[in-house]
């Protein structure tokens, strides 16, 4: 699965931003997708995840209630609607997809999009 993120940018604290992830290729086998982020000097962490059918979501504590995740399967897109942004949300946000083709499963990543929140 090929993944491309968009929607990042420079915003002020309290602003909102919506990230999009466009998937192509072996999308029929997607079981789960997620948004991850890596802040400077820190490990990559899960922000939010969603099952292939969009029926189940999970969130990091820092994202719960602020960053709803959603998926449009018909368009092969996933979204992260970030609200009440804080400077500590500054990071490179990456899209991940877990898919299977027969008995072989894959984990694919997008190149990432930078989100910078100024105070």
Secondary structure by P-SEA (a helix, b strand, c coil): cbbbbcbbbbbcccbbbbbbbbbccccccccccbbbbbcccccccccccccccccbbbbcccccccbbbbbcccccbbbbbccccccccccbbbbbbbbbcccccccccccbbbbbbcc
